[in-house]
């Protein structure tokens, strides 16, 4: 893996070769198989999102073990990169269609540290993630573009990822998707003992003791 960028100084870093293209292909296939176990009809997996202009083929990670397992397994490596003790919150899988854009936005508190991983392009055309260079001072409205803000367009090949501070920097995809489809996983964490620790594990962490009667 090749790391470039200043995560703490600029709010993002590019992770080239986080996983190999072959691993990305196998992971994409495993996710698709997991969704097919629920329904093989694409329309049953089409979901709306506030930052999109039309529904996309998508899945909420905690409902699919292949996604949550990958998320949890990647946590120690990402914690090393951000130099924080992290707790996973939630993950998301999404397939964008040709011509789709993602509105410019900032994320909710569960996305203190986020990662966008590219799993596949139908036509092999990299589609960049765009990130503002201005650190947020408060909540701002979702918009079609960055306005007067300077921003970076970070291109990813299959297996590449962008690690970014989703609650502190606006981001989106303002250039229409040049592929017939592209597939991505979004993974989110919070500082385990930080201000948003209550967002961990897609809910407030359990306080119950766990026991097993194995007799």
C-alpha positions as CSV (number, residue, x, y, z in Angstrom):
1,X,0.0,0.0,0.0
2,X,1.2,3.5,-0.8
3,X,0.0,6.3,1.4
4,X,-0.1,9.9,0.2
5,X,-1.5,13.1,1.7
6,X,-1.7,14.6,5.1
7,X,-4.7,13.2,6.9
8,X,-4.5,15.3,10.0
9,X,-3.3,18.5,8.2
10,X,-5.5,18.4,5.1
11,X,-8.3,16.1,6.2
12,X,-7.7,13.2,3.8
13,X,-5.1,10.7,2.5
14,X,-5.1,8.4,-0.5
15,X,-4.4,4.8,0.2
16,X,-3.3,3.3,-3.1
17,X,-3.5,-0.5,-3.2
18,X,-5.3,-0.8,0.2
19,X,-6.4,-4.2,-1.3
20,X,-5.4,-5.8,-4.5
21,X,-7.8,-5.7,-7.6
22,X,-8.3,-9.5,-7.2
23,X,-9.3,-9.1,-3.6
24,X,-11.6,-6.2,-4.5
25,X,-13.2,-8.4,-7.2
26,X,-13.7,-11.3,-4.7
27,X,-15.1,-8.9,-2.1
28,X,-17.5,-7.4,-4.6
29,X,-18.7,-10.9,-5.5
30,X,-19.2,-11.8,-1.9
31,X,-21.2,-8.7,-1.2
32,X,-23.4,-9.3,-4.3
33,X,-24.0,-12.9,-3.1
34,X,-25.0,-11.7,0.3
35,X,-27.5,-9.3,-1.2
36,X,-28.8,-12.1,-3.5
37,X,-29.6,-14.2,-0.5
38,X,-32.1,-11.5,0.4
39,X,-33.4,-11.0,-3.1
40,X,-32.0,-11.4,-6.6
41,X,-34.2,-8.5,-7.9
42,X,-32.2,-5.3,-8.2
43,X,-35.2,-3.2,-7.4
44,X,-35.4,-4.7,-3.9
45,X,-32.0,-3.2,-3.1
46,X,-32.6,0.3,-4.5
47,X,-32.4,2.9,-1.7
48,X,-32.8,6.6,-1.5
49,X,-30.2,8.9,0.0
50,X,-30.3,12.6,0.8
51,X,-27.1,13.3,-1.2
52,X,-28.3,11.5,-4.4
53,X,-30.7,12.6,-7.0
54,X,-32.1,9.0,-7.6
55,X,-32.1,5.7,-5.8
56,X,-29.0,3.5,-5.9
57,X,-28.3,-0.2,-5.4
58,X,-27.1,-0.2,-1.9
59,X,-26.8,-2.1,1.4
60,X,-26.4,-1.2,5.0
61,X,-23.3,-2.9,6.2
62,X,-24.4,-4.1,9.7
63,X,-27.1,-6.2,8.0
64,X,-24.5,-8.2,6.0
65,X,-21.7,-10.2,7.7
66,X,-19.3,-9.9,4.8
67,X,-19.4,-6.1,5.1
68,X,-19.3,-5.9,8.9
69,X,-16.5,-8.5,9.0
70,X,-14.4,-6.6,6.5
71,X,-15.1,-3.4,8.5
72,X,-14.1,-4.8,11.8
73,X,-11.1,-6.6,10.3
74,X,-9.8,-3.3,8.8
75,X,-10.2,-1.4,12.0
76,X,-6.7,-2.0,13.5
77,X,-4.9,-0.9,10.3
78,X,-6.9,2.3,10.1
79,X,-6.4,3.0,13.7
80,X,-2.6,2.8,13.1
81,X,-3.0,5.2,10.2
82,X,-5.0,7.9,12.1
83,X,-3.0,7.3,15.3
84,X,-6.2,6.9,17.3
85,X,-8.0,4.0,19.1
86,X,-11.0,3.5,16.9
87,X,-14.4,1.9,17.3
88,X,-16.4,1.0,14.1
89,X,-19.8,2.6,13.7
90,X,-21.4,1.5,10.4
91,X,-20.6,0.7,6.8
92,X,-22.4,1.0,3.5
93,X,-22.2,-0.5,0.1
94,X,-23.3,1.4,-2.9
95,X,-23.4,0.9,-6.7
96,X,-23.7,4.2,-8.6
97,X,-25.1,4.3,-12.1
98,X,-23.7,6.1,-15.1
99,X,-24.2,9.9,-14.9
100,X,-24.8,9.8,-11.1
101,X,-23.3,12.6,-9.0
102,X,-23.1,12.8,-5.2
103,X,-24.0,16.2,-3.7
104,X,-21.5,18.1,-1.7
105,X,-22.1,17.5,2.0
106,X,-20.6,16.8,5.4
107,X,-21.3,13.7,7.5
108,X,-23.0,12.9,10.8
109,X,-21.1,12.3,14.0
110,X,-20.8,8.6,13.4
111,X,-18.4,9.4,10.5
112,X,-15.6,11.0,12.5
113,X,-13.1,8.9,10.5
114,X,-14.3,7.6,7.1
115,X,-12.9,5.5,4.3
116,X,-14.2,5.2,0.7
117,X,-13.0,2.1,-1.1
118,X,-13.5,1.4,-4.8
119,X,-14.4,-2.2,-5.5
120,X,-15.2,-2.0,-9.2
121,X,-15.8,0.0,-12.4
122,X,-17.8,-1.5,-15.2
123,X,-15.8,0.4,-17.8
124,X,-12.5,0.9,-15.9
125,X,-12.8,4.7,-15.7
126,X,-11.7,6.1,-12.4
127,X,-14.3,8.4,-10.8
128,X,-12.8,10.8,-8.2
129,X,-14.0,11.7,-4.8
130,X,-13.9,15.5,-4.3
131,X,-12.9,17.0,-0.9
132,X,-13.0,20.6,0.2
133,X,-9.7,22.1,1.4
134,X,-11.6,24.3,3.9
135,X,-12.2,22.9,7.4
136,X,-15.7,23.3,8.6
137,X,-16.5,25.6,11.4
138,X,-20.1,24.4,11.8
139,X,-22.9,22.6,9.9
140,X,-23.5,23.7,6.3
141,X,-26.2,22.9,3.9
142,X,-25.8,20.2,1.2
143,X,-25.1,21.8,-2.2
144,X,-24.6,20.9,-5.8
145,X,-21.0,22.1,-5.8
146,X,-18.3,23.6,-3.6
147,X,-19.1,27.2,-4.4
148,X,-16.0,29.3,-3.9
149,X,-14.2,26.7,-1.9
150,X,-11.1,25.1,-3.4
151,X,-11.3,21.3,-3.5
152,X,-9.2,18.3,-4.4
153,X,-10.4,15.6,-6.9
154,X,-8.9,12.4,-5.7
155,X,-8.9,9.6,-8.3
156,X,-9.0,6.0,-7.3
157,X,-8.4,2.8,-9.1
158,X,-9.9,-0.5,-8.1
159,X,-8.6,-1.4,-4.6
160,X,-7.6,2.2,-3.8
161,X,-9.3,4.1,-0.9
162,X,-9.5,7.6,0.5
163,X,-9.3,8.0,4.2
164,X,-11.0,11.3,5.2
165,X,-12.6,13.3,8.0
166,X,-16.2,13.3,6.9
167,X,-17.6,15.5,9.6
168,X,-14.9,18.2,9.2
169,X,-14.6,18.6,5.5
170,X,-17.3,18.7,2.8
171,X,-17.0,16.1,0.1
172,X,-19.0,14.7,-2.8
173,X,-18.6,13.6,-6.5
174,X,-19.4,16.6,-8.7
175,X,-18.3,15.0,-11.9
176,X,-20.9,12.6,-13.4
177,X,-20.0,8.9,-13.1
178,X,-18.3,8.0,-16.5
179,X,-19.0,4.3,-16.1
180,X,-22.2,2.3,-16.6
181,X,-21.8,1.5,-12.9
182,X,-19.2,1.7,-10.1
183,X,-19.2,-0.1,-6.8
184,X,-17.9,1.3,-3.5
185,X,-17.8,0.6,0.2
186,X,-17.9,3.3,2.8
187,X,-16.6,2.5,6.3
188,X,-16.9,4.8,9.3
189,X,-15.3,5.0,12.8
190,X,-15.2,7.2,15.9
191,X,-12.5,7.7,18.5
192,X,-13.2,5.0,21.0
193,X,-13.0,7.3,24.0
194,X,-13.8,10.6,22.1
195,X,-16.7,13.0,21.9
196,X,-18.7,10.7,19.6
197,X,-17.9,7.3,21.2
198,X,-21.6,6.7,21.8
199,X,-22.0,6.3,18.1
200,X,-19.9,3.1,18.1
201,X,-21.2,-0.2,16.7
202,X,-24.1,1.5,14.9
203,X,-25.8,2.2,18.3
204,X,-24.9,3.0,21.9
205,X,-22.4,0.3,23.1
206,X,-24.0,-2.5,25.1
207,X,-23.5,-2.4,28.9
208,X,-24.8,-5.9,29.4
209,X,-22.5,-8.8,30.4
210,X,-22.4,-11.6,27.9
211,X,-22.6,-15.2,29.1
212,X,-23.0,-18.6,27.5
213,X,-24.7,-21.7,29.0
214,X,-22.7,-24.4,27.3
215,X,-23.8,-27.4,29.5
